[in-house]
Amino acid sequence: MGLKPVRVGQLNNYIGRILRTDPILGDISVIGEVSNLKFHSSGHVYFSLKDDSSRINCFLAAGNLDKIHAPLEDGTEIIACGYISVYERGGYYSLNIRDIEINGEGQLALRFEKLKEKLAKEGLFDETHKKEIPAFASTVAVVTSETGAAVRDVIRTIKNKNNYTNILVYPVLVQGPAAAEDIAKAIDSLNESSLQVDVIIAGRGGGSMEELWAFNDERLARSIFASEIPVISAVGHETDFTISDFVADARAATPTAAAEMAAFDTGEIREYLGNLKSALSDELLRTAEQKRNRLEALNPAAFAQNIQSRIAYEQLNADRIMEAVTENIFAGLAAARERTEMLKEFIETSNPRAILARGYSVITDIEGNIIDNASKLTKGQQVNIETGSGSAEAEITLVK
C-alpha cells in the first residue's frame, strides 16, 4: 500500500503548492474568449476563458482591475496573463489574472456572425418560409435533455394549460461537440416517423455562449428549415440569441414561453364558450320575443281588437279634421261677408245718383256726353240736365 491516506484539504493544499512553484504555471499567458463575465459587488471580476473545445475559470482581483485598461465584454478574445492557483475549499483551479491584452473579436462570435450572414443570404431566415404554429396542437414533441430543468418546465406549463395535449419527450444532448448532430437527427426522425406531431419545441435552459453553441450549428439550422413540422426554438434566456432562433418558425424567450406558445388554454376556451353561450341565449330570447309578438298580432281576436282601435283612432282623427275644416269655412265666410259689406258701402258712396241727391246735377249734350266745362257750350245748344229727383231739357241762351 502507498502513502497513508490524507485529508481532502491536505491534498488540495499540496496541489496548490505544486502549482505555485511550477515555473510555467506561475507565469502564463492564455488566449481565449471571454464568457460568463460577472462583476461582483466586492469589486472582483469572475469569468471564463474558452475556445472551441474547453474553458477555464478566471479570477481578476479588484486591486488588479484598476491596472487594466482593456474593456472586458462577453465574446471578446483576450490574452490573459497570470498564474494558476487552487481554491482549496472548493477544490477547483483557476487562472488568477495580473494583466489583460485584447486579442481581437472572439472566434466563436466571428463564426456566429459568418454563419448567420451565410444562412440569411440563402433565405433560411425569411418570413415567407415560416410555418404557422397550430392553435390546437394535440401532440407536442420536446427535443431537449431529459434531465434538465427545461423539460420539466415545459411539461408543467402544458399540463397547467390543458389535459388534452400529448407531450412526447425526445431526449438529446444539448451541450458538447455531439449535441448539434443529436438534435438535428431528432428533428429529422420526428419528420420521418408515423407519429402525428403538430409542433416541435427544440431548446434548453440558460448557459454560457459555449454551452449554447450546439444551437449555432449549420447542420441543425438546415434540419430546422427542412422540417415539415413547425419548430419553436427555445434556447436559454430572453437575451440569448442563436442561429436556431432565426431559422425556426417561431422563437420563444425561454422553454416555458415555448410551452405557452405551443399549448392551448382550456380555461380561456371555457370562458370564450361561456360568453358565446350567453350571447346566443340572449339572441334566442330576443328572437322568441319578436316571434311571439308577431303571433299575437296574427291572432283574430287581437287583430279585430286592433282594427277597432285603429278605426276609433281614425274616426277621431276624421272628426278633428272636419272640425278644423268647418272652423276654417266659417272663418272664411265671416271674412268674405265683412269684405262684401265694405265693398257695398264703397260702391254706394261712389254711386253718381247718391251724389246728385245731395244737390248736384249733370249736364249732357243730346248725345249723352257729359259737359264738364262751360267753354264747350254754344248759344242755342240743346242740353239735358240730370238731377237727383229727375231730368229736364234746356237750351243755352247766353254764353260768356
Disulfide bonds with the S-S distance in Angstrom:
none
